[in-house]
Amino acid sequence: MNDTTKGYMWLFLTITVFSTYEVVGSTLAQDIHPLWVNTIRFSIGGLVLLPLAIKTMHEKQLRLRSKDLLALFGLGLLNAGVCMSLMQYSLQYTEASTAAVLVSSNPLFVSLLSVFIFKEPLTKDKIAAVLVGITGMILVAGGLRLENALGPMLATAASVVWAIYTVAGKRLSQRYGSLVLNSFSFLLGGGFLLILATGLGIPPTGIKGNNLLLLIYLGVIVTGIGYYAFFTGLLYLDTTIGAAVFFFKPVLATLFAFLLLGEPITVGKIAGTMVILVAMGLVMPPIKKTAQKILGTTSGS
């Protein structure tokens, strides 16, 4: 199995797991404050990965100094504190499928960032994939209405922050390894949110029964396993292609939202799904040539 195949397999696992987040997050949104949701999920996720992270540090003889902990804290704050808080707030004002669609627009911003930071080539295929993918996302979302703009705006802001996190996370993952990066950044980010929520006097209400089980799921599966798979996949693929796989997230998230929350699957969502699959084809061989023929594009590599 070559490295490219390994990368796509890890990212497929990532997308499947991540696509359940909006459904679970939407279920929790009205009962538990977003800061507490992220405090618990990232603390659990960090603890799940901690034994493996410590083992990795022993094997690589890696020692975390103060500057390393500061970098990991910054990454945890960016992810748990900013990105996922914006995302969790957005679920209070918009459908789970719509939020999933908008946050998946992050490849547009990743492409711009990776060109300047990693000097990755911005090919014609990548540009076409981003533009076509965003078109599909808008179709899936059924358009954006000004009277209900707050939720979509928050989700879009989360997408921008996620792009920054993706680029910064890949660089740090190459230095520390994904296990160490995820475990310590989750624990540091979750710890900060715990202090913040407590300091602001936000009560941890609603954390019981089924809600508690859902929080454990978010911590163990989505946050622990999902993020590990994401950065492992990025080790085998360039950042833009890795992020472009997120075009498939709206498809799965919309399906999960329909099955579990009863959100309707409209004609626009079906059409958008097909457009998204074409966009994926531009950056995912061996269906790349077929997608190029559909759109009439040529390789820019």
C-alpha positions as CSV (number, residue, x, y, z in Angstrom):
1,M,0.0,0.0,0.0
2,N,1.6,3.3,-1.1
3,D,1.6,6.5,1.0
4,T,-1.1,8.2,-1.0
5,T,-3.5,5.4,-0.4
6,K,-2.7,5.4,3.3
7,G,-3.4,9.1,3.4
8,Y,-6.8,8.8,1.8
9,M,-7.7,5.9,4.1
10,W,-6.9,7.9,7.2
11,L,-8.8,10.9,5.9
12,F,-11.8,8.7,5.0
13,L,-12.0,7.6,8.6
14,T,-11.6,11.2,9.7
15,I,-14.4,12.4,7.5
16,T,-16.8,9.7,8.6
17,V,-16.2,10.4,12.2
18,F,-16.1,14.2,11.8
19,S,-19.4,14.1,9.9
20,T,-21.2,12.9,13.0
21,Y,-20.1,16.0,15.0
22,E,-22.8,18.4,13.9
23,V,-25.6,16.0,14.6
24,V,-24.3,15.4,18.1
25,G,-23.3,19.0,18.7
26,S,-26.8,20.1,17.6
27,T,-28.4,17.8,20.0
28,L,-26.3,19.2,22.8
29,A,-26.5,22.9,21.7
30,Q,-29.7,23.8,23.5
31,D,-28.8,22.1,26.8
32,I,-25.1,22.6,27.4
33,H,-23.1,25.8,27.0
34,P,-20.6,25.6,24.1
35,L,-17.6,26.3,26.4
36,W,-18.5,23.3,28.6
37,V,-19.1,21.1,25.5
38,N,-15.6,21.8,24.3
39,T,-14.0,21.7,27.7
40,I,-15.3,18.1,28.3
41,R,-14.8,16.8,24.7
42,F,-11.2,18.0,24.3
43,S,-10.2,17.0,27.9
44,I,-11.5,13.5,27.3
45,G,-9.9,13.3,23.8
46,G,-6.5,14.4,25.3
47,L,-6.7,11.8,28.0
48,V,-7.6,9.1,25.6
49,L,-4.5,9.8,23.5
50,L,-2.1,10.6,26.4
51,P,-0.8,7.0,27.0
52,L,0.1,6.7,23.3
53,A,1.6,10.2,23.3
54,I,3.8,9.3,26.3
55,K,4.9,6.1,24.6
56,T,5.8,8.0,21.5
57,M,7.8,10.5,23.5
58,H,9.8,7.7,25.1
59,E,10.4,6.0,21.8
60,K,11.6,9.2,20.1
61,Q,13.3,10.5,23.3
62,L,11.2,13.6,22.8
63,R,11.2,16.2,25.6
64,L,8.7,19.1,25.7
65,R,10.3,22.3,26.8
66,S,8.4,25.5,27.8
67,K,8.4,26.8,24.2
68,D,7.0,23.5,23.0
69,L,4.2,23.6,25.5
70,L,3.5,27.2,24.5
71,A,3.2,26.2,20.9
72,L,0.9,23.3,21.8
73,F,-1.2,25.6,24.0
74,G,-1.6,28.0,21.1
75,L,-2.8,25.3,18.8
76,G,-5.2,24.0,21.5
77,L,-6.5,27.5,22.0
78,L,-7.0,28.0,18.3
79,N,-8.9,24.7,17.9
80,A,-10.8,24.1,21.1
81,G,-11.1,27.7,22.2
82,V,-11.8,29.6,19.0
83,C,-12.7,27.3,16.0
84,M,-14.9,24.7,17.8
85,S,-16.5,27.3,20.1
86,L,-17.6,29.2,17.0
87,M,-18.9,26.0,15.5
88,Q,-20.8,25.0,18.6
89,Y,-22.4,28.4,18.8
90,S,-23.4,28.2,15.2
91,L,-25.4,25.1,15.9
92,Q,-27.7,27.1,18.1
93,Y,-28.8,29.2,15.1
94,T,-28.7,26.9,12.0
95,E,-29.2,23.3,10.8
96,A,-26.5,20.8,11.5
97,S,-26.2,20.0,7.7
98,T,-25.8,23.8,6.9
99,A,-23.1,24.2,9.5
100,A,-21.2,21.1,8.1
101,V,-21.4,22.5,4.6
102,L,-19.9,25.9,5.6
103,V,-17.1,24.6,7.7
104,S,-16.1,22.4,4.9
105,S,-15.3,25.4,2.8
106,N,-12.0,25.6,4.6
107,P,-9.9,24.2,1.6
108,L,-10.3,27.7,0.0
109,F,-8.4,29.3,2.9
110,V,-6.0,26.3,3.3
111,S,-5.0,26.7,-0.4
112,L,-4.1,30.3,0.1
113,L,-2.2,29.7,3.4
114,S,-0.3,26.7,2.2
115,V,0.9,28.5,-0.9
116,F,2.6,31.1,1.2
117,I,3.7,29.0,4.2
118,F,4.6,25.6,2.7
119,K,5.3,26.8,-0.9
120,E,2.9,24.2,-2.2
121,P,1.9,24.7,-5.8
122,L,-1.6,26.2,-6.4
123,T,-2.5,24.2,-9.6
124,K,-5.4,24.8,-11.9
125,D,-6.9,21.5,-10.7
126,K,-6.8,22.7,-7.1
127,I,-8.3,26.0,-7.9
128,A,-11.1,24.4,-9.9
129,A,-11.7,21.9,-7.1
130,V,-12.1,24.7,-4.6
131,L,-14.5,26.7,-6.8
132,V,-16.6,23.7,-7.9
133,G,-16.7,22.4,-4.3
134,I,-17.9,25.7,-2.9
135,T,-20.6,25.8,-5.6
136,G,-21.7,22.4,-4.5
137,M,-21.7,23.4,-0.8
138,I,-24.0,26.4,-1.6
139,L,-26.4,24.0,-3.4
140,V,-26.4,21.6,-0.5
141,A,-27.1,24.5,1.9
142,G,-30.0,25.7,-0.2
143,G,-28.5,29.2,-0.4
144,L,-27.8,31.7,2.4
145,R,-30.6,33.9,3.7
146,L,-29.9,37.2,5.3
147,E,-32.6,36.9,7.9
148,N,-30.9,33.8,9.2
149,A,-27.3,34.9,8.8
150,L,-25.9,34.6,12.3
151,G,-25.5,30.8,12.3
152,P,-23.9,30.6,8.8
153,M,-21.6,33.6,9.7
154,L,-20.4,31.8,12.8
155,A,-19.8,28.5,10.8
156,T,-17.9,30.4,8.1
157,A,-15.7,32.0,10.7
158,A,-15.0,28.6,12.2
159,S,-14.0,27.5,8.7
160,V,-11.4,30.3,8.4
161,V,-10.0,29.4,11.8
162,W,-10.0,25.7,11.0
163,A,-7.9,26.5,7.9
164,I,-5.3,28.3,10.0
165,Y,-5.3,25.4,12.5
166,T,-4.8,22.9,9.6
167,V,-1.7,24.6,8.3
168,A,-0.2,25.3,11.8
169,G,-1.1,21.8,12.9
170,K,0.6,20.1,10.0
171,R,3.9,21.9,10.8
172,L,3.7,21.0,14.5
173,S,2.7,17.5,13.7
174,Q,5.8,17.0,11.6
175,R,7.8,18.1,14.7
176,Y,6.1,16.3,17.5
177,G,4.0,13.6,15.8
178,S,0.2,13.6,15.7
179,L,-0.3,11.7,19.0
180,V,1.8,14.1,21.0
181,L,0.4,17.1,19.3
182,N,-3.2,16.2,19.7
183,S,-3.0,14.9,23.3
184,F,-1.2,17.8,24.8
185,S,-2.9,20.5,22.7
186,F,-6.3,19.0,23.6
187,L,-5.5,18.9,27.3
188,L,-4.0,22.4,27.4
189,G,-6.9,23.8,25.3
190,G,-9.5,22.0,27.4
191,G,-7.8,23.2,30.6
192,F,-8.0,26.8,29.5
193,L,-11.7,26.5,28.6
194,L,-12.3,25.0,32.0
195,I,-10.7,28.0,33.7
196,L,-12.5,30.4,31.3
197,A,-16.0,28.8,31.9
198,T,-15.5,28.7,35.6
199,G,-14.2,32.3,35.7
200,L,-17.2,33.5,33.7
201,G,-19.5,31.8,36.1
202,I,-21.1,29.6,33.4
203,P,-22.9,26.7,35.2
204,P,-22.2,23.2,33.8
205,T,-25.9,22.4,33.4
206,G,-27.3,19.6,31.3
207,I,-24.3,17.3,31.7
208,K,-26.2,14.1,32.6
209,G,-27.9,11.0,31.1
210,N,-27.8,10.8,27.3
211,N,-26.0,14.2,27.1
212,L,-23.1,12.8,29.1
213,L,-22.9,9.7,26.8
214,L,-22.9,12.0,23.8
215,L,-20.1,14.1,25.3
216,I,-18.0,10.9,25.9
217,Y,-18.6,10.0,22.3
218,L,-17.4,13.4,21.2
219,G,-14.3,13.1,23.4
220,V,-13.3,9.5,22.6
221,I,-14.4,9.0,19.0
222,V,-14.6,12.4,17.3
223,T,-11.9,14.2,19.2
224,G,-9.5,11.4,20.1
225,I,-9.6,9.1,17.2
226,G,-10.8,11.6,14.6
227,Y,-8.1,14.2,15.0
228,Y,-5.4,11.5,15.2
229,A,-6.6,10.1,11.9
230,F,-6.7,13.6,10.4
231,F,-3.1,14.6,11.1
232,T,-1.9,11.1,10.3
233,G,-3.5,11.4,6.8
234,L,-1.9,14.9,6.3
235,L,1.6,13.3,6.8
236,Y,1.0,11.4,3.5
237,L,-0.7,14.1,1.5
238,D,-0.1,17.8,0.8
239,T,-2.3,20.2,2.9
240,T,-4.5,21.4,0.1
241,I,-5.4,17.9,-1.1
242,G,-5.9,16.7,2.4
243,A,-8.3,19.6,3.2
244,A,-10.1,19.1,-0.1
245,V,-11.3,15.7,1.0
246,F,-13.5,17.7,3.4
247,F,-15.7,18.4,0.4
248,F,-17.2,15.0,1.2
249,K,-18.2,15.9,4.7
250,P,-21.4,17.8,3.7
251,V,-22.6,14.6,2.0
252,L,-22.2,12.4,5.0
253,A,-23.2,15.1,7.5
254,T,-26.4,15.8,5.5
255,L,-27.2,12.1,5.5
256,F,-26.6,11.7,9.2
257,A,-28.7,14.8,9.9
258,F,-31.6,13.4,7.8
259,L,-31.4,10.0,9.5
260,L,-31.0,11.1,13.1
261,L,-32.5,14.6,13.2
262,G,-35.1,14.5,10.5
263,E,-33.5,17.4,8.5
264,P,-34.9,17.3,4.9
265,I,-32.8,16.3,1.9
266,T,-33.7,18.8,-0.7
267,V,-33.1,18.7,-4.5
268,G,-30.4,21.4,-4.0
269,K,-28.7,19.1,-1.5
270,I,-28.7,16.2,-3.9
271,A,-27.4,18.3,-6.8
272,G,-24.8,19.8,-4.5
273,T,-23.7,16.3,-3.5
274,M,-23.0,15.4,-7.2
275,V,-21.0,18.7,-7.7
276,I,-19.0,18.0,-4.6
277,L,-18.0,14.5,-5.8
278,V,-16.8,16.0,-9.1
279,A,-14.7,18.5,-7.1
280,M,-13.2,15.7,-5.1
281,G,-12.3,13.9,-8.4
282,L,-10.1,16.8,-9.4
283,V,-7.7,16.1,-6.6
284,M,-8.2,12.4,-5.9
285,P,-6.8,9.9,-8.4
286,P,-7.8,7.6,-10.1
287,I,-11.1,9.4,-10.8
288,K,-9.2,12.7,-11.5
289,K,-9.3,12.3,-15.4
290,T,-13.0,11.6,-15.4
291,A,-13.7,14.7,-13.3
292,Q,-11.4,16.8,-15.6
293,K,-13.4,15.6,-18.7
294,I,-16.7,16.6,-17.0
295,L,-15.5,20.1,-16.3
296,G,-13.3,20.5,-19.4
297,T,-10.1,21.3,-17.3
298,T,-6.5,20.2,-17.8
299,S,-3.9,19.3,-15.3
300,G,-2.0,22.3,-13.8
301,S,0.7,20.2,-12.1
